């Protein structure tokens, strides 16, 4: 299970008010996030006691305004988190921010080990 926070009010197994935190399966978290209804809670713990899926870190990275996202990208060196963030941003379709996509692409290239 992944802990998420409601971005806006909606119905999912009962009423979820804006700001409410609740646990859902990773699949439900992904679907609700793609619909713009929730965002992962940083540091959320799964039922197994482990840290949540790293995709949540990537999603959290791009879940802010462009200037803050660009500043945060510069501080991340984990190619997996950057790749997840890029996937999350590109999943926005036409709403994907070009500057963020370009910065993530450059950061991923810089994080790759040189051969």
Steps between C-alpha positions, in 0.01 A plus 500: 500500500608855429398807698363778279358846563187630325566805282128562464184343641365190328331164563715184530384239750321784677543876492859628484531867594783721379808443715382161629772235521412136441651170386432345159661229292785608272270451200229722647760760600626510142151531350389769747824695449462486120155652542647778713307399811784401735872530553725256688587596856879540537652225708182294503547148630345190348324231704813286470696767688716592203525837332246576233571449134771739371256612230340706773823696536498574128137606509565723802790661315276630219200575724593865548530813290757503220757717681492282813514184288804626308676587826417158646622316189844656544525337845411145388763259372300175508433405137203283605324788676575731207367244251181455706460877516540524122238229447262678736551834325457347153181325615345847525482501120450850361533646850857371538739789555769516231760657731447227760521220240823649362652541848408143596643362175828687560514391865443135403781520246731655760408233759585213265844345559747599230634201301 
